[in-house]
Amino acid sequence: MMPKQVKVGLHIFKIVEKPSLEDGMLNEGSYGYTLENQNLIVIDKNAPKSKKQVTLLHEILHACRMSLEGPTRPKKSDDYETWEHHFIGIYENAMLMVMRENPTVLKWLLETGE
C-alpha cells in the first residue's frame, strides 16, 4: 500500500491518490504533482504500481527542492560539468535525509511486482 506521508526536511507532505478523471492536474503525461503551499503530493490512483513508484519518487524530488532549495544556480554560460554538479548537489543531502527518515516510503518504492 502506498505510504500516506513523507517527511522532507522540517515538512511532512501528505500523499494522496486521486483518479485522473476527477483531477484536472492529472492529465496526459502527468501521473502526479506536488503542491508546496499545502505540503501535498497527489498520485494518479489508476496508474500501475511501477508508474506510481517512479512518480512518487519524482514528486519527492520536487518536495526536496521546494523544502531545501539547493546551491546557487550556475550561469547559463557555465559548462556542462558545473550544471551537472549543481543538479546533483540540489538532491544529495535531501535524498539521503528523506531515505533515512522515511523507511516505510523507501521500502514501498523498492518493492517489485504489483
N, C-alpha and C positions, 0 to 999 in steps of 0.2 A: 504494500500500500504506500502511496506517495506520502512523504512527510508533510506535516501541516505547517511547519515553520522552519526558518533557518536564521541563525544569528550571524550577522555581518558587522564586525566592529562592535559598537555600542547599540546597534539597532537589531530588532527582531522583525524579520519580514514574514508575514503570513503568506502561506502558499495555498491557493485555491484552484480547483479545476472547474472550468465552465465549458459548456458546449459551444462550439464556434457559431452555431446558428443563433445563439442568444447573446452573443457578444461581438459587436461590430469591429472591435480592435483585433479579434482573431479572424483574419481574413486570408486570402490566398497567399501562401508562403510564410504566414506568421502563425506559429504554434504557441506563442506566449508573449508576455510583456511584463514590464516592471513599472510600478508607479511609486516613485521616490517619496512623494508627499503623503502617501498612505502606507508606506512600508508594506507593499503588496506585490506579490508575484502571482500572475494568472497563467495557467497552463491549459491548453485545449484538452478537454475531457475525452474527446473522441479519437485523439491521436494514439497510435500504437505505443506501447510502453517504451520501446527503444527511442522513439522520437521524443517522448515526454522526458526521458532521462537526459538526452542531449539538450533539449530546450530548457530544462531546469538548470543545468549547468550553465548554459548561455545566460540565463536571467540572473543567476547568482553572480556571474562576472559583471553584469550591469550593476547589480547592487553593490559589489565591491568598489567599482569605480565611483558610483554615486556617494557611497559612505566614506570612502577613504581617499578619494582623489589622488592620483599618482604624482609623479615628479613633474617638474616644469616641462611644458610641451616644447619640443625642438622647433627650430625654424623650418619653413618649407624647403629651404635650400640645403638643409643638413643631409648628410649621406644616409644610405640605407641602414648601415650598422647603428648609427645614432638613433634612428627611428625604431629599429628592432629592439634595442636595449630600453628605449622609452616604454614600449608596449609591454615588454617582459617585466620591467620594473613596476608598472602600474599594478600588476596582479601577483607578484611573487609572495610578498608578505601576507596580502589579503587572502589568497587561496590557501596557504598553509594554515593560517588562523581559522578560516572557515572549516577546513577539514578537521582540525583538532577539536574545535568547539561544537561540531555537529556530526558525531559518529553515525547517527541514525541516517542522516541525509547521505553521507558518504557511502554507507552500506547499500542504500537503495540505489544510488547512482551506479554502483558497481555490479549490481545483480544482473544475471543473464537470464534469458528466456522471458516468457510472458507471465 
